[in-house]
């Protein structure tokens, strides 16, 4: 059971394959050689999927458990989603401990009700609780599709309904409040970091992932084309594509931001091993989320301002744009939302004065 590199490479560059010996349900031994794959990693992943399928297929359909199905489902999803999304799926599955060893075909309304009550007692938000139920539905559907197990429970799974539950309040700093916040920062790099969050409306990961190669000093623009996180277990940091396709955008820079970035670039170039692959904020090692949080809270307290979340700097940018007459379409494009309805649903209340102006105009007809 291993991955090998073939001396014969296919026309499209495939050269890695795996071989595996296994015993079927009748006890007969088989020697299986896979097709070729382009990378070692791809072949290794396919071997894991193959072994997982063997473990399940060697069980009778009536013996397949939720845990058996999840292991295969997880490997399948690892080929389809980002590592961050995969980690979230794994976090959801941690709550399946009470039922993970139950056979799929034994799932019934009574077990579902008990699991439902268990989730309720964890006091998660309605949204998070429904994500757990969503994963349960996905596993039942997957099992039914590939192993012909019973899926009759699906018709009984209903989403939790929000009762007296309010969305987290959207906080933001006005321009005057942000100037007060910024005035207490005595470090140029950190001052620029929060300026980028506030004036460009960047997501935290987008700002962390910025590299010197993303700046165009001739056009005074910066390219937002990736996101970074340091939260994944076992990895120093992970860089991936942005949240959505529309999140890839090129933003114009104010003179203040350009001057700040030029200073950062000039300082970085003083090092003999400088590379434009370096991170703007941190050079070789990017800023970490927990350090950003600590800095933000420190500056909020020194300035005597309410503590807002890092993501609220993005809301602050939206407020700043809206209060200075930007259309909802422009705000949506600037923030990199996947569609304008997200912007409308999030910031419609900030356009209240414009709605009142429409009413006034209609009254004057």
C-alpha positions as CSV (number, residue, x, y, z in Angstrom):
1,X,0.0,0.0,0.0
2,X,2.0,2.9,-1.3
3,X,2.3,5.6,-4.0
4,X,4.8,5.0,-6.8
5,X,6.4,7.1,-9.5
6,X,6.2,5.6,-13.0
7,X,9.0,5.8,-15.5
8,X,6.4,6.1,-18.2
9,X,4.7,9.5,-18.1
10,X,1.4,10.0,-19.9
11,X,1.0,12.8,-22.5
12,X,-0.7,15.1,-20.0
13,X,2.0,14.6,-17.4
14,X,0.5,11.9,-15.2
15,X,3.1,9.7,-13.5
16,X,2.0,8.8,-9.9
17,X,-0.1,5.8,-9.0
18,X,-0.8,3.6,-6.0
19,X,-0.9,-0.2,-5.6
20,X,-2.9,-1.9,-2.9
21,X,-3.6,-5.5,-1.9
22,X,-6.9,-6.2,-0.2
23,X,-9.2,-9.0,0.8
24,X,-12.8,-8.9,-0.4
25,X,-15.9,-9.9,1.5
26,X,-15.4,-13.5,0.4
27,X,-11.8,-13.6,1.6
28,X,-10.2,-13.5,-1.9
29,X,-7.0,-11.4,-2.2
30,X,-6.8,-8.8,-4.9
31,X,-3.8,-6.7,-6.1
32,X,-5.1,-3.4,-7.4
33,X,-3.1,-0.8,-9.4
34,X,-4.6,2.6,-9.8
35,X,-4.6,4.9,-12.9
36,X,-1.9,7.6,-13.0
37,X,-2.2,11.0,-11.4
38,X,-0.3,14.2,-12.0
39,X,0.9,14.7,-8.4
40,X,2.0,12.5,-5.5
41,X,-0.5,14.3,-3.3
42,X,-3.4,13.5,-5.6
43,X,-2.4,9.8,-5.8
44,X,-2.0,9.6,-2.0
45,X,-5.5,11.2,-1.5
46,X,-7.1,8.7,-4.0
47,X,-5.5,5.8,-2.2
48,X,-7.0,7.0,1.1
49,X,-10.5,7.3,-0.6
50,X,-10.0,3.8,-2.1
51,X,-9.1,2.3,1.3
52,X,-12.0,4.0,3.0
53,X,-14.4,2.6,0.4
54,X,-13.0,-0.9,0.9
55,X,-13.6,-0.6,4.6
56,X,-17.2,0.3,4.0
57,X,-17.8,-2.2,1.2
58,X,-16.5,-5.0,3.3
59,X,-19.3,-4.2,5.7
60,X,-22.8,-5.2,4.8
61,X,-25.0,-2.2,4.0
62,X,-26.9,-2.7,7.3
63,X,-23.6,-2.3,9.2
64,X,-22.5,1.1,7.8
65,X,-22.3,3.7,10.6
66,X,-22.4,7.5,10.5
67,X,-18.6,7.5,11.3
68,X,-17.9,5.2,8.4
69,X,-19.7,7.5,6.0
70,X,-18.2,10.7,7.5
71,X,-14.6,9.5,6.9
72,X,-15.2,9.0,3.2
73,X,-17.3,12.2,2.9
74,X,-14.5,14.1,4.6
75,X,-11.9,12.8,2.1
76,X,-14.3,13.7,-0.8
77,X,-14.8,17.2,0.5
78,X,-11.0,17.7,0.9
79,X,-10.8,17.7,-2.9
80,X,-13.6,20.2,-3.3
81,X,-13.3,22.9,-0.7
82,X,-10.6,25.1,0.9
83,X,-8.8,23.9,4.0
84,X,-10.6,26.6,6.1
85,X,-13.9,25.1,5.0
86,X,-12.7,21.6,5.7
87,X,-11.7,22.6,9.2
88,X,-15.2,24.0,9.8
89,X,-16.8,20.8,8.6
90,X,-14.6,18.9,11.0
91,X,-15.6,21.2,13.9
92,X,-19.3,20.5,13.1
93,X,-18.7,16.8,13.2
94,X,-17.3,17.0,16.7
95,X,-20.9,17.4,17.9
96,X,-21.8,14.0,16.4
97,X,-20.1,12.1,19.2
98,X,-23.4,10.8,20.7
99,X,-24.6,9.2,17.4
100,X,-21.4,8.6,15.3
101,X,-21.4,4.9,15.9
102,X,-25.1,4.4,15.1
103,X,-25.8,2.5,11.9
104,X,-27.3,4.7,9.1
105,X,-30.1,2.2,8.6
106,X,-30.9,2.4,12.3
107,X,-31.5,6.1,12.3
108,X,-35.1,6.9,13.2
109,X,-37.3,9.7,14.5
110,X,-36.6,8.9,18.1
111,X,-32.8,9.0,17.7
112,X,-33.2,12.2,15.7
113,X,-35.3,13.9,18.4
114,X,-32.7,13.0,21.1
115,X,-29.9,14.4,18.8
116,X,-32.0,17.5,18.2
117,X,-32.4,18.0,22.0
118,X,-28.7,17.5,22.5
119,X,-27.9,20.2,20.0
120,X,-30.4,22.6,21.6
121,X,-28.7,22.1,25.0
122,X,-25.4,23.3,23.6
123,X,-27.0,26.7,23.2
124,X,-25.4,27.5,19.8
125,X,-26.9,30.2,17.6
126,X,-29.7,29.1,15.3
127,X,-27.4,29.4,12.3
128,X,-24.7,27.2,13.8
129,X,-27.2,24.6,15.0
130,X,-28.7,24.4,11.5
131,X,-25.2,23.8,10.1
132,X,-24.9,20.7,12.3
133,X,-28.3,19.4,11.0
134,X,-27.2,20.3,7.5
135,X,-24.1,18.0,7.9
136,X,-26.3,15.2,9.2
137,X,-28.5,15.5,6.1
138,X,-25.5,15.6,3.8
139,X,-24.2,12.3,5.3
140,X,-27.5,10.6,5.0
141,X,-27.8,11.7,1.3
142,X,-24.2,10.6,0.6
143,X,-24.7,7.2,2.2
144,X,-28.0,6.7,0.3
145,X,-26.4,7.6,-3.0
146,X,-23.3,5.5,-2.8
147,X,-24.3,2.7,-0.5
148,X,-28.1,2.5,-1.0
149,X,-28.8,3.0,2.7
150,X,-32.1,4.2,4.1
151,X,-32.8,8.0,3.8
152,X,-36.4,8.1,5.2
153,X,-35.3,10.3,8.1
154,X,-34.6,13.2,5.7
155,X,-38.3,14.2,5.6
156,X,-38.3,14.6,9.4
157,X,-35.2,16.9,9.7
158,X,-36.4,20.5,10.0
159,X,-34.3,23.6,10.7
160,X,-34.2,25.2,14.1
161,X,-36.2,28.4,14.2
162,X,-34.9,31.6,15.8
163,X,-36.8,32.5,18.9
164,X,-36.1,36.0,20.3
165,X,-32.6,35.8,18.7
166,X,-31.0,38.9,17.3
167,X,-28.2,39.3,14.9
168,X,-24.9,40.6,16.3
169,X,-25.0,44.3,16.4
170,X,-23.1,45.9,13.6
171,X,-20.7,48.3,15.2
172,X,-18.5,50.8,13.3
173,X,-16.4,53.9,13.8
174,X,-17.3,57.2,12.3
175,X,-14.5,59.0,10.5
176,X,-13.9,61.2,13.6
177,X,-13.8,58.1,15.9
178,X,-11.3,56.4,13.6
179,X,-9.0,59.4,13.6
180,X,-9.1,59.2,17.4
181,X,-8.3,55.5,17.2
182,X,-5.5,56.0,14.7
183,X,-3.9,58.9,16.6
184,X,-2.9,56.6,19.5
185,X,-1.0,54.1,17.3
186,X,2.7,54.9,17.6
187,X,3.9,52.2,15.1
188,X,3.9,53.0,11.4
189,X,3.3,49.4,10.3
190,X,0.3,48.9,12.6
191,X,-1.1,52.4,11.8
192,X,-1.0,51.5,8.1
193,X,-2.5,48.0,8.7
194,X,-5.6,49.5,10.4
195,X,-5.8,52.3,7.7
196,X,-6.0,49.6,5.0
197,X,-8.8,47.9,6.9
198,X,-10.7,51.1,7.4
199,X,-10.3,52.9,4.1
200,X,-10.3,49.9,1.8
201,X,-12.8,47.8,3.7
202,X,-10.6,44.7,3.5
203,X,-11.4,41.4,5.3
204,X,-8.7,40.7,7.9
205,X,-7.3,37.7,5.9
206,X,-7.1,39.8,2.8
207,X,-5.0,42.4,4.6
208,X,-2.8,39.7,6.2
209,X,-2.1,38.1,2.8
210,X,-1.0,41.3,1.0
211,X,2.4,41.0,-0.6
212,X,4.7,43.8,-2.0
213,X,4.1,42.3,-5.5
214,X,0.4,43.3,-5.1
215,X,1.2,47.0,-5.2
216,X,1.3,49.0,-8.4
217,X,3.0,52.2,-7.6
218,X,2.6,53.5,-11.2
219,X,-1.1,53.2,-11.1
220,X,-1.5,53.8,-7.4
221,X,-3.6,50.6,-7.0
222,X,-3.4,47.4,-5.0
223,X,-4.6,43.9,-6.0
224,X,-6.7,41.9,-3.6
225,X,-6.4,38.3,-4.9
226,X,-5.9,36.0,-1.9
227,X,-6.7,35.5,1.8
228,X,-4.5,34.2,4.6
229,X,-5.2,32.5,8.0
230,X,-2.9,31.3,10.8
231,X,-5.8,29.4,12.5
232,X,-5.4,26.0,10.9
233,X,-3.9,23.4,13.2
234,X,-0.5,22.1,12.1
235,X,0.2,25.0,9.7
236,X,2.0,28.2,10.3
237,X,-0.3,30.0,7.9
238,X,-2.4,29.1,4.9
239,X,-2.9,31.1,1.8
240,X,-6.0,30.5,-0.4
241,X,-8.2,32.2,-3.0
242,X,-10.5,34.9,-1.6
243,X,-14.0,34.2,-0.2
244,X,-15.7,34.6,-3.6
245,X,-14.8,35.2,-7.2
246,X,-15.9,38.9,-6.8
247,X,-13.6,39.3,-3.9
248,X,-10.7,39.4,-6.4
249,X,-10.5,43.1,-7.1
250,X,-8.1,46.0,-7.8
251,X,-8.6,49.0,-5.5
252,X,-7.4,52.6,-6.0
253,X,-5.2,54.0,-3.2
254,X,-5.3,57.4,-1.6
255,X,-2.1,59.4,-1.4
256,X,-1.9,58.7,2.3
257,X,-2.0,54.9,1.7
258,X,0.5,55.1,-1.2
259,X,2.9,57.1,0.9
260,X,2.6,54.6,3.7
261,X,3.1,51.6,1.4
262,X,6.2,53.3,-0.2
263,X,7.7,53.7,3.3
264,X,7.0,50.0,4.0
265,X,8.5,49.0,0.7
266,X,11.6,51.1,1.1
267,X,12.2,49.7,4.6
268,X,11.8,46.1,3.4
269,X,14.3,46.6,0.5
270,X,17.0,47.5,3.0
271,X,17.3,43.8,3.8
272,X,19.7,41.9,1.6
273,X,17.3,39.0,1.2
274,X,14.3,41.1,0.3
275,X,11.7,39.6,-2.0
276,X,8.5,41.1,-3.4
277,X,6.9,37.8,-2.2
278,X,7.3,39.2,1.3
279,X,4.2,40.2,3.2
280,X,3.5,43.9,3.5
281,X,2.6,43.4,7.1
282,X,5.3,41.3,8.8
283,X,7.7,40.8,5.9
284,X,8.8,37.1,6.2
285,X,6.1,36.2,8.8
286,X,2.6,37.7,8.4
287,X,0.6,39.3,11.2
288,X,-1.3,36.7,13.3
289,X,-5.0,37.0,14.1
290,X,-4.5,36.9,17.9
291,X,-1.8,39.6,17.7
292,X,-4.1,41.8,15.6
293,X,-6.9,41.4,18.2
294,X,-4.6,42.3,21.1
295,X,-3.3,45.4,19.3
296,X,-6.8,46.5,18.3
297,X,-8.1,46.1,21.9
298,X,-5.1,48.0,23.2
299,X,-5.6,51.0,20.9
300,X,-9.4,51.0,21.5
301,X,-8.8,51.3,25.3
302,X,-6.0,53.9,25.0
303,X,-8.3,56.0,22.7
304,X,-11.2,55.6,25.1
305,X,-13.4,54.1,22.4
306,X,-15.8,51.2,22.4
307,X,-14.2,47.9,21.3
308,X,-15.3,46.9,17.9
309,X,-14.5,43.6,16.1
310,X,-11.9,43.5,13.4
311,X,-14.7,42.9,10.8
312,X,-16.4,46.0,12.0
313,X,-13.6,48.1,10.3
314,X,-15.1,46.7,7.1
315,X,-18.5,47.9,8.2
316,X,-16.9,51.2,9.1
317,X,-15.6,51.6,5.5
318,X,-19.1,50.8,4.1
319,X,-20.6,53.5,6.4
320,X,-17.9,56.0,5.3
321,X,-18.6,55.3,1.6
322,X,-22.4,55.5,2.0
323,X,-22.3,58.7,4.1
324,X,-20.2,60.3,1.3
325,X,-22.8,59.5,-1.4
326,X,-21.5,56.2,-2.8
327,X,-24.2,54.1,-4.6
328,X,-25.0,50.6,-3.3
329,X,-23.5,49.1,-6.5
330,X,-20.2,50.9,-6.0
331,X,-20.1,49.8,-2.3
332,X,-20.7,46.2,-3.3
333,X,-17.9,46.3,-5.9
334,X,-15.5,48.0,-3.6
335,X,-16.0,45.5,-0.8
336,X,-15.9,42.5,-3.1
337,X,-19.4,41.1,-2.3
338,X,-20.4,38.1,-4.4
339,X,-23.6,40.0,-5.4
340,X,-25.4,43.2,-4.7
341,X,-28.1,41.6,-2.6
342,X,-25.6,40.9,0.1
343,X,-24.7,44.6,0.3
344,X,-28.4,45.5,0.3
345,X,-29.2,43.1,3.1
346,X,-26.3,44.3,5.2
347,X,-26.4,48.0,4.7
348,X,-29.9,49.0,3.6
349,X,-30.5,50.7,7.0
350,X,-27.6,53.1,6.2
351,X,-29.5,54.3,3.2
352,X,-32.5,55.4,5.2
353,X,-32.0,59.1,4.3
354,X,-31.9,58.3,0.6
355,X,-35.1,56.3,1.0
356,X,-36.7,59.3,2.7
357,X,-35.5,61.5,-0.2
358,X,-37.3,59.2,-2.7
359,X,-40.5,59.6,-0.7
360,X,-40.1,63.4,-0.7
361,X,-39.5,63.4,-4.5
362,X,-42.6,61.3,-5.1
363,X,-44.7,63.7,-2.8
364,X,-43.5,66.6,-4.8
365,X,-44.7,65.2,-8.2
